[in-house]
Amino acid sequence: MGIFVETVGKYKSTWYETARNLLRSRNTQRARAERQSQQAEELRQENEQLRRELRESEERHQQTQQLLLQQQQENEQLRQQPITLPTDLPLRHHTFGPRMMALCMNLSKHIGFRPTETALKIVFKWLGIDAEVPSFSSMRIWMCRAGIAQLQMPMVGDDVIWFSDHSNQIGQEKILQIIAIRASDLPQPGETLSLDKMRVLATIPGISWTQDDVRREYKKLADRIGMPKYVVTDGASELRESVDVLRNKEKKPILLRDMKHFAANVFEKLIGKDERFQSYLSKLGQTRSQVQQTELGHFTPASQKPKARFMNLGPSLRWGKMVSYHLSYHRSQSRKGITAKRMNAKLGWVRQYRDDLAVWNRCEEVMHASLSFINRQGVYRGAAAALEVALNAARKEHPADCNLSATMASELIMFVRESELLIAEGDRAWLSTENLESLFGRFKRLEGQHSKGGFTSLVAALPTLTIDWTAELVRASLSAVSVKQMNEWVSENLGTTLTSKRATAYKEAKPKSIV
């Protein structure tokens, strides 16, 4: 106050205004000081909280470090311990458990017996597993026993579809193969039928397969598991005509024909006897031997299949279309390093078949589109109309005057229309035996190099190739069929095999030791 009195004369404002301003400034400074004091207190509390959180974080960090160290020690101990297989108690009278057996059988389906044994040894060695690996011969016996057990199992249902076909390799032996699926288990429209959803009902080796022989086996199978609702076969008369034995007063199976075989027959009828076509196939075979070991090797045509040739024409026709393109475009990447002279000398002949190839390829396109439709839709009332729509779309780019592709389409639509009339309204069936061909393909892969040596006792394992094996299935199957029963089945159904006859022939021709 004293200072104010001494200095008041220096202010131009009145005493009142000066005093009011000073008091206002004092109050403002006091409020600011209070706010800063409050902020300081809040910062102090916040700092204390952060210190507590830091201490807690440090404690958690120490705990984490201790846990990490403990985990590292446990991991090191585990590394030092040998890897062991899951618990798998051996089956009675067996060295291995059903889980190991199931693993071996599933692997063998895809890669064969010997490769499975080798693969397991490599994997076990890499993992450091000290365990015995089943031998390929044991795997073979397991699958033969399990296959016979599958043949003995019933198939319940009144809507079963049989698929019947023959297969042979060399010699006179043929196998009558019948696989099945219930119509209610067919895939949804738009999906293909997987072989893994099907059951093998019969695997019957034989030399003579007359209609009476097939009738006998059809009857035996029907007596054991019941009548089928549908039977699908190819064009073989002994398979088709023998279905009459399944008819009785109460039930009559519906006989359906495989569309792929029918389409191949139509294809053969349209172009099979054409001299131009025969000439093309002849030159195709000559070209294969001329170019496969030259700089033109990548233009080597696919090998022709003498059996069922018209079911496998696609690769040969597409090859001609591809070569025709490269003959016209000499700067294509595929012709790099090949002189025009060499190209014309070895492949120039294709030019004279360009128009023919265009026609043949259009027929093959129609055939492919038809089979693709049937293999995804099946046959039902209205299938022919739907197929006609699909073929019209496939033939959209075909010339209007292409009579061959038009005839092919007409024949296939008529075939489906006749087939669908056999199907009851609301029902659905199948018109393809391609799954049987896939099954035979799997069997040849299982046989390996022995597939060219005739059928052996391994035919007993054929029914196992459609099954995803589990420990429970293995236990039930191997408990049902012993090794003795397996040998009896092979002896009864296969007799002396071609392989055995060949071995005997070499043994008899072996020179006797000179005394």
C-alpha positions, 0 to 999 in steps of 0.5 A: 500500500505504501508503494501505491501511495508513493507512486500514485502520482506517476499514473495518469488514471484516477486513484480509483481506476488505478486501484481497481486495475491493480486489484483486478490484476492481483485477482487474475494472478491469484487465479492463475497461481491457483490453476497452476498449483492445481495442474502441478498437483495433477501432474504430480499424481499422474507422475506417481501413477506412471511410476506405479505402472512402470514398476508393474511393467518392470515386474511383468517383464521380469515374470515374462523373462522368467517364463521365457527362460523356463520355456526355453529350458523345456524346449531344450529338454524336448529337443533332447527327447526322441519323437514318439508316435501316437499310442497305437496298440497292435491288433491281435496277431499283428505287429502294428496298430490300426492307426499305422495300418490306416496310414500305410493303406491310404498312402499306398492308394496314391503312391504304391506299396514300395514307395510308401515303405521308402517314404515312411523310412525317410520321414521317420529318419528326418524326425528322429523317430526310432520305430519300425516301418511296415514292409511293403509286403505287409501292406499288400496283405492288409489291403487284400484282406481289407478288400475282401472284407469290403466285398462281403459288406451289405449295401442297404437301400432301394435306390442303388445304382450299379456301374458295371464294366470289364477290364483286362491287361494281358492274356485272357483274364478279365475282371468284371467290376461292379461299383455302386452308389445310392441315387440319394447320395449322388452329388448336387447338380453342378458337381462331379461324382467322386469315386471316393463316395462309391462302393465296390460291390464285386471284383470277379476275375475270369477268362470267359465272360459270356452273357450266361457268365455275367448273368450268374454273377449279377444274380449272385450279387443281387441275391446277396445285397438286393436288386439295383434300381439302375444298372449303367454299362457301356455298349458291351452286349454281355453286360447289357443283355445280362441285366434281364436276369435281375427282373422279377415280378416285383422289381425291374432295374432300369438299364442305362448306357454310358454316354461317353461310349455312345458319343465315341461310337457316334464320332466313329460313325461320322468320321471313322471311315473317312479316308482323310481322317485315316490318312491324318492318323497315319501321318500322325504316327509317322511324325511322332517317331520322326520329331520326338528326339529332334529340335522339334521335340516339343511338337511331338504329337500325343501317342494314340490309343489303339483301344477306345481310340474315339474316346481319346481323340481330343489330344490328337485333334488339338495337336493338329490345330496347334501345329497349324497355328505355328505353321502360319506364324513363323515368328512364334516363340515356339519356332525359335531355333527351328528353320522354316525348311525343317518345320515344313519338312516335318510338320508342313503336311498338317496344312492340307488338313486344316479344314478337316481339323476345324470340322473334327475339332468342332465335333470334339467340342460338342462331345466334350460339352455333352460329357461335361454336362452329363458328368455334372448334372446326371440324367433326369426329366428335362435333361435333354432340353438343358443339354440342347441349350448347353450345346447351342451355346458351345456351337455358337461360333460354329458355321451354320453349314457344319453338318458334322457337329450339328449331327453330333449334337442332335444324336447326343441330345436324342440319346439323353432324351431317350434315357430320361424317359426311363427315369421317373418324374423327380428322380435322378440317375447317372449316365457315366461309367468314368468312375470305373475307368478311374478305379482301374487307373488307381489300380494300375498305379497301385500295381506299378510296373506289374500292371503290364504283367497280368492280374495277380492276387492284388485284385483282392485289394481293388475294393480298398481304393475307394475308401478313406481308411480309418483305424476303426475301418482297419480294425473291423476289416482285418478282424473279418478276413484272415490271411488264410481266408484271403488265400482261399479267396484268391485261389477260388477266384483267380486260380493260376495267374499269368505271372505264375505261369510265366515264372514256371515257363522260365523255371522249366527252361532253366538249364540243369546243372551238370554233374 
